[in-house]
Amino acid sequence: MTRAPGIDLLRALAIAAVMLYHISSHGIAMPAIVEHGWMGVDLFFVLSGYLIGWQLLRAYAQGEAPQWRRFAFSRALRILPAYYAVLALYVLLPAWREGGAMQPLWKYLTFTLNLTPDWRQGSAYSHAWSLCVEEHFYLLFPLFAWLLAPRLTARRAVVLAASLICGGMLLRGWLWHTQVTPHLGVDAGAAMRNFVGMIYNPTYARLDGLLMGVCLAAVRAFKPAWWTALLRHGRWLLAAGIALLAVCTQIAPISAAGAIMLFPLIAIGCTVLLAGAISPVTWLGHKQLPGARPLAILAFSLYLTHKQIYAWLDALLPDLGKQTPLLALAVYIAASLAAAALLYVAIERPALRLRRTLTGH
């Protein structure tokens, strides 16, 4: 299967941003820009929305019906083997957990962790919240595509997308003012728990990135002339995406402006950046940067395992980060890469080979 260099690079940047963001809480001094690494998750959402949207919508654009069973089976083999393998490690090796106790196992098994979280019970494997968002997308998007794609005009699609974005902003604004604001200056812990549990984690509040990725895929599928014209401006798209994401770093996430506006702004910035990265007129669109492809290949395994590896190293080398930060950074990253490579070779790659055998892609 042909890999797009620009998408590989963005996937590599997304996982690197997330890993560095998490490593900064393990006693290793990092540059200030790393505190915005959580945006890497939003970049993953945009990539998923675009790739899955293109996979399904191009069938409609060609007058065909998507093969739903093959799609569902393909997604299951892509996500579940590695995810459940790491979940088993969390259950069987509690000493390696980050965040202490786990929430009830059924939340992880059913991908409902982000809908009913109670982080006071424990936050081990908390990063699975984003996989819950993606799983809900895999389940619901095919249904909405089946219902809407044959009936949507360009105008209706724009109105629908704008309505969903604005609806998400209104919902988050209401949640901020009713669930977070009353605790500000009174109980910081409660304010943070409500922000994370009701605004940052739930699928219904985090549709912006997935939606913008789908919109980009829809332009490619249904408006090829628009798509061609868009990609001619790849360099400007890259510059605009970087500039918009730089502006986003100036907005505090835990604020009224952050809760209401930040997620759609990041989604737009990542989408514009993606369009620039896959444009053939940019160097990123046709040249693989060294190291980007292997890091992109390991991105899912890295995302699943890196926090557990960090916790294990904290226990094994408790003072390394304070004594020699650069060495600690190298050790943490190298150990994470080794664990991810092991998971990829042992679980993820065999599942992908089985997927290719059974589904043809």
Secondary structure, 3 states (H helix, E strand, C coil): CCCCHHHHHHHHHHHHHHHHHHHCCCCCCCCHHHHHCCHHHHHHHHHHHHHHHHHHHHHHHCCCCCCHHHHHHHHHHHHHHHHHHHHHHHHHCHHHCCCCCCCCHHHHHCCCCCCCCCHHHCCCCHHHHHHHHHHHHHHHHHHHHHHHHHHCCHHHHHHHHHHHHHHHHHHHHHHHHHHHHHHCCCCHHHHHHHHHHHHHCCHHHCCHHHHHHHHHHHHHHHCHHHHHHHHCCHHHHHHHHHHHHHHHCCCCCCCHHHHHHHHHHHHHHHHHHHHHHHCCCCHHHCCCCCCHHHHHHCHHHHHHHHHHHHHHHHHHCCCHHHHCHHHHHHHHHHHHHHHHHHHHHHHHHHHHHHHHHHHCC
